[in-house]
Amino acid sequence: MRKDPTARALALLSLLQTHRLWSSTELADRLDTTERTVRRDVDRLRELGYPVDATSGKHGGYRLQAGAHLPPLVLDDDEAVAVAIGLSLATKAAISGMEETSLRALATIERLLPHRLRRRVSAVHAHVAILDAVSAAGAVDPGTLSVLAAACRDGESIRFDYRRGDGMDSRRLVDPHQLVSTDGRWYLVAWDQQRADWRTFRLDRIRAPRPVGGRFAPREIPGGDAGAFVAGALASMPRPHAGILSIAASPEALADALRWADHTVLEPGASGCRVEIRGDDLPWLTWVVARIALVAPVTVESPVELHDAVRELGARLAGPPPPRAATARQN
């Protein structure tokens, strides 16, 4: 039975949207048609505004390129569910300005989903817990994230300005391999060409990333896992700020609140404990204390700077008292 031309063109578009190079033979096999029909369907897509590039030769083929405008997308059931779930996660990601945009896009997608697919998305939302906290201090620019993700994908070397942990500025030339999100921050795992070694870079400290035009052969990340590499690097990194807290709850009761922080329980107890928390900056430690305070009373023992920052935060949250409602006079 011959496939309807419209259905075949949509199937072709779905394949081309992977942005890999497809030979006409591969497309004909996938679509169960002839190479001549594939060429006609490609012309039909071009007439509809889809920028399909064709290259000739032994290794030639068809590829969908970015155009001047966004034509309609075609998604199968699994892709539609994946997009909806991905947008939901993006509303909680530490990407500056992305929360509202992701919510709008998610609302648009969910309005178009048939009931059976909305049920699948709802099931995932109901049974998945997001453990990463969103740190406003660690939010990254979407443009920076996009440039680095593309460089990782294409194997293209990147140059950028970097603010080190000690506040000093440096310029780096790296081969980017993987982006990792953890504890509300984004990190780039890359081979530093100048230091001839692997490094991790916080994306919120990266400025003006730009491709240099050179390609690199991918290397194997130490241990074979970028997430484990970042976790090991963070664990071995000295934290410039620390605080000692006295908390009126057991460590077990504080497990969720302390999950976000690099910490050590100094004196455990059934009704109270002393905990050391560590972080890269004072605002981050203040956020950790505020989260703990949602669970149990907490006192900052040291340093004074953290105590003052927490007290100032409390005063700002309390704000001025609301005006008292006028009472009617009794006659």
C-alpha positions as CSV (number, residue, x, y, z in Angstrom):
1,M,0.0,0.0,0.0
2,R,1.5,3.3,-1.1
3,K,1.9,6.0,1.6
4,D,0.0,9.2,1.2
5,P,2.4,12.0,-0.1
6,T,1.6,14.3,2.8
7,A,2.3,11.6,5.3
8,R,5.5,10.7,3.5
9,A,6.6,14.3,3.5
10,L,6.0,14.6,7.2
11,A,7.9,11.4,7.9
12,L,10.8,12.8,5.8
13,L,10.7,16.0,7.8
14,S,10.8,14.1,11.1
15,L,14.0,12.3,9.9
16,L,15.6,15.6,8.6
17,Q,14.9,17.3,12.0
18,T,17.6,15.1,13.6
19,H,20.1,17.5,11.7
20,R,22.3,14.6,10.6
21,L,23.3,14.1,7.0
22,W,21.0,11.6,5.2
23,S,21.9,10.0,1.9
24,S,19.1,9.7,-0.6
25,T,19.5,5.9,-0.4
26,E,19.0,5.9,3.4
27,L,15.9,8.1,3.1
28,A,14.4,6.0,0.4
29,D,14.9,2.9,2.5
30,R,13.4,4.5,5.6
31,L,10.4,5.8,3.7
32,D,10.0,2.7,1.6
33,T,10.1,4.6,-1.6
34,T,12.4,5.6,-4.4
35,E,15.3,8.1,-4.5
36,R,13.4,10.1,-7.2
37,T,10.4,10.4,-4.9
38,V,12.7,11.5,-2.1
39,R,13.9,14.3,-4.3
40,R,10.3,15.4,-5.1
41,D,9.4,15.4,-1.4
42,V,12.5,17.5,-0.5
43,D,11.4,20.0,-3.1
44,R,7.9,20.0,-1.5
45,L,9.4,20.8,1.9
46,R,11.5,23.6,0.5
47,E,8.3,25.1,-1.0
48,L,6.8,25.1,2.5
49,G,9.7,27.0,3.9
50,Y,12.0,24.3,5.3
51,P,15.6,25.0,4.4
52,V,16.8,21.6,3.2
53,D,20.5,21.6,2.0
54,A,21.7,19.1,-0.5
55,T,25.4,18.1,-1.1
56,S,26.5,15.9,-4.0
57,G,29.3,13.4,-4.2
58,K,30.0,10.0,-2.7
59,H,29.4,11.3,0.9
60,G,26.6,13.7,-0.1
61,G,23.1,13.8,1.1
62,Y,20.3,16.0,2.6
63,R,20.4,18.0,5.9
64,L,17.9,20.4,7.4
65,Q,19.6,23.7,8.2
66,A,18.5,26.6,10.4
67,G,16.4,29.1,8.4
68,A,15.4,32.7,8.8
69,H,12.2,31.7,10.4
70,L,10.8,28.8,12.4
71,P,8.6,26.6,10.3
72,P,6.1,24.2,11.9
73,L,7.7,21.3,13.8
74,V,6.7,17.7,13.5
75,L,7.0,15.5,16.6
76,D,6.0,11.9,17.2
77,D,4.3,10.8,20.4
78,D,7.6,10.1,22.3
79,E,9.2,13.3,21.1
80,A,6.2,15.4,22.2
81,V,6.2,13.8,25.7
82,A,10.0,14.4,26.0
83,V,9.7,18.1,25.0
84,A,6.9,18.7,27.5
85,I,8.9,17.0,30.3
86,G,12.0,18.9,29.3
87,L,10.2,22.2,29.4
88,S,8.8,21.4,32.8
89,L,12.4,20.8,34.1
90,A,13.6,24.0,32.4
91,T,11.2,26.0,34.6
92,K,13.4,24.9,37.6
93,A,16.8,25.2,35.9
94,A,19.3,27.8,36.9
95,I,19.2,29.6,33.5
96,S,18.6,33.3,33.8
97,G,15.3,34.4,32.3
98,M,14.3,30.9,31.1
99,E,11.6,30.2,33.7
100,E,8.8,32.3,32.3
101,T,9.7,31.5,28.7
102,S,9.7,27.7,29.5
103,L,6.3,28.0,31.2
104,R,4.8,29.8,28.2
105,A,6.2,27.1,25.8
106,L,5.0,24.3,28.1
107,A,1.5,25.7,28.2
108,T,1.5,25.9,24.4
109,I,2.7,22.3,24.0
110,E,0.3,20.9,26.6
111,R,-2.7,22.6,25.0
112,L,-1.8,20.7,21.8
113,L,-1.2,17.3,23.4
114,P,-4.0,14.7,23.0
115,H,-5.4,13.3,26.2
116,R,-3.4,10.1,26.1
117,L,-0.1,12.0,26.0
118,R,-1.1,14.5,28.7
119,R,-1.7,11.5,31.0
120,R,1.9,10.3,30.3
121,V,3.3,13.7,31.0
122,S,1.3,14.0,34.2
123,A,2.5,10.5,35.4
124,V,6.1,11.6,35.0
125,H,5.5,14.9,36.9
126,A,3.8,13.0,39.7
127,H,6.6,10.5,40.2
128,V,9.7,12.5,39.6
129,A,11.3,14.6,42.3
130,I,13.8,17.4,41.3
131,L,16.6,17.4,43.8
132,D,18.8,20.2,42.4
133,A,18.2,23.6,44.0
134,V,18.1,26.7,41.9
135,S,20.6,29.3,43.0
136,A,19.9,32.9,41.8
137,A,23.6,33.6,42.3
138,G,24.5,30.7,40.0
139,A,22.0,31.5,37.2
140,V,23.7,31.6,33.7
141,D,23.0,33.5,30.6
142,P,21.0,31.4,28.0
143,G,23.3,32.6,25.2
144,T,26.4,31.4,27.1
145,L,24.7,28.0,27.6
146,S,23.7,27.8,24.0
147,V,27.2,28.6,22.6
148,L,28.9,26.1,24.9
149,A,26.3,23.3,24.2
150,A,26.8,23.8,20.5
151,A,30.6,23.7,20.9
152,C,30.4,20.5,22.8
153,R,28.2,19.0,20.2
154,D,30.3,20.1,17.2
155,G,33.7,19.5,18.8
156,E,34.7,23.1,18.4
157,S,37.3,24.9,20.5
158,I,36.1,27.9,22.6
159,R,37.8,31.0,24.0
160,F,36.3,32.9,26.9
161,D,37.0,35.3,29.8
162,Y,36.8,33.6,33.2
163,R,36.5,35.0,36.7
164,R,38.4,32.7,39.0
165,G,37.3,31.8,42.5
166,D,39.8,34.3,44.0
167,G,38.3,37.1,41.9
168,M,41.1,37.3,39.4
169,D,40.3,37.4,35.7
170,S,41.8,35.1,33.1
171,R,41.4,34.1,29.5
172,R,41.0,30.5,28.6
173,L,41.2,28.4,25.4
174,V,39.5,25.0,25.9
175,D,38.1,22.0,24.1
176,P,34.6,21.7,25.7
177,H,33.2,18.2,26.2
178,Q,30.2,18.2,28.5
179,L,27.9,20.5,30.5
180,V,26.8,19.4,34.0
181,S,24.1,20.9,36.2
182,T,24.3,20.2,40.0
183,D,23.4,22.0,43.2
184,G,21.7,24.8,41.2
185,R,24.8,25.6,39.2
186,W,26.1,24.8,35.7
187,Y,29.6,23.5,35.0
188,L,31.6,23.0,31.8
189,V,34.0,20.0,31.7
190,A,36.7,20.9,29.2
191,W,40.3,20.2,28.2
192,D,42.3,23.4,28.9
193,Q,44.7,23.8,26.0
194,Q,47.1,26.1,27.8
195,R,47.4,23.9,30.9
196,A,47.2,20.6,29.0
197,D,44.8,19.2,31.6
198,W,41.1,18.7,32.4
199,R,39.3,21.6,34.1
200,T,35.8,22.4,35.3
201,F,34.4,25.9,34.8
202,R,31.4,27.5,36.4
203,L,29.2,29.0,33.7
204,D,28.1,32.0,35.7
205,R,31.8,33.0,35.8
206,I,32.2,32.7,32.0
207,R,32.0,35.8,29.9
208,A,31.9,36.2,26.1
209,P,32.4,32.6,24.9
210,R,33.3,32.5,21.3
211,P,34.3,29.7,18.9
212,V,37.8,30.0,17.5
213,G,37.1,28.0,14.4
214,G,39.3,25.0,15.3
215,R,38.0,21.5,15.7
216,F,39.3,18.9,18.2
217,A,39.2,15.2,18.5
218,P,37.2,14.2,21.6
219,R,39.1,12.9,24.6
220,E,37.9,10.4,27.2
221,I,36.9,12.3,30.4
222,P,38.8,10.9,33.4
223,G,36.7,8.1,34.9
224,G,34.5,8.2,31.8
225,D,31.7,10.2,33.4
226,A,31.4,14.0,33.4
227,G,29.0,14.1,36.3
228,A,31.4,12.1,38.5
229,F,34.3,14.2,37.4
230,V,32.5,17.4,38.5
231,A,31.4,15.9,41.8
232,G,35.0,14.9,42.5
233,A,36.4,18.3,41.6
234,L,33.8,20.0,43.8
235,A,34.5,17.7,46.8
236,S,38.3,18.4,46.6
237,M,37.9,22.2,46.2
238,P,38.5,24.3,49.3
239,R,35.5,26.5,50.1
240,P,36.4,30.1,50.9
241,H,33.4,30.6,53.2
242,A,32.1,28.5,56.2
243,G,29.7,28.9,59.0
244,I,28.9,27.1,62.3
245,L,25.2,26.6,63.0
246,S,23.3,25.4,66.1
247,I,20.0,23.8,65.0
248,A,17.1,22.6,67.1
249,A,16.6,19.4,65.2
250,S,18.3,16.1,64.6
251,P,20.5,15.5,61.5
252,E,17.9,13.0,60.3
253,A,15.2,15.6,60.4
254,L,17.4,18.1,58.5
255,A,18.4,15.7,55.7
256,D,16.3,17.4,53.0
257,A,17.4,20.9,54.1
258,L,21.1,20.0,54.3
259,R,21.0,18.1,51.0
260,W,21.8,21.3,49.2
261,A,24.9,22.2,51.2
262,D,28.4,21.1,51.6
263,H,28.3,20.4,55.3
264,T,29.7,18.4,58.2
265,V,27.7,17.4,61.3
266,L,30.0,18.3,64.2
267,E,27.8,17.3,67.2
268,P,24.8,15.1,66.4
269,G,21.9,14.9,68.8
270,A,18.3,13.7,68.9
271,S,16.9,17.1,69.6
272,G,19.6,19.4,68.3
273,C,22.9,19.5,66.5
274,R,25.9,21.7,65.5
275,V,26.7,21.8,61.8
276,E,29.4,23.4,59.7
277,I,28.3,24.6,56.3
278,R,30.7,25.6,53.5
279,G,30.2,27.5,50.2
280,D,31.7,29.7,47.6
281,D,30.1,33.0,48.8
282,L,28.2,34.5,51.7
283,P,24.9,34.8,49.8
284,W,24.9,31.1,49.2
285,L,25.5,30.3,52.9
286,T,22.7,32.8,53.8
287,W,20.3,30.9,51.4
288,V,21.3,27.6,53.1
289,V,20.5,29.0,56.6
290,A,17.2,30.3,55.4
291,R,16.3,26.9,54.0
292,I,17.2,25.2,57.3
293,A,15.1,27.8,59.2
294,L,12.0,26.6,57.3
295,V,12.5,23.2,59.1
296,A,13.8,24.1,62.6
297,P,15.1,27.1,64.6
298,V,18.7,27.9,63.8
299,T,21.3,30.1,65.3
300,V,24.5,31.2,63.5
301,E,27.4,30.8,65.9
302,S,30.0,32.1,63.5
303,P,31.2,34.0,61.6
304,V,29.7,37.4,62.4
305,E,29.3,38.3,58.7
306,L,27.0,35.3,58.2
307,H,25.0,36.2,61.4
308,D,24.6,39.7,60.2
309,A,23.6,38.7,56.7
310,V,20.9,36.3,58.0
311,R,19.6,38.9,60.4
312,E,19.3,41.4,57.5
313,L,17.5,38.8,55.4
314,G,15.1,38.2,58.2
315,A,14.4,41.9,58.5
316,R,13.8,42.3,54.8
317,L,11.4,39.3,54.8
318,A,9.5,40.6,57.8
319,G,9.1,44.1,56.2
320,P,7.1,46.9,57.8
321,P,4.0,45.9,59.7
322,P,0.7,46.2,57.7
323,P,-1.4,49.2,58.6
324,R,-4.0,48.4,61.3
325,A,-7.6,48.4,60.0
326,A,-9.6,51.4,61.3
327,T,-12.2,50.4,63.9
328,A,-15.6,51.9,63.9
329,R,-16.4,54.0,66.9
330,Q,-19.0,52.7,69.3
331,N,-21.8,55.2,70.0
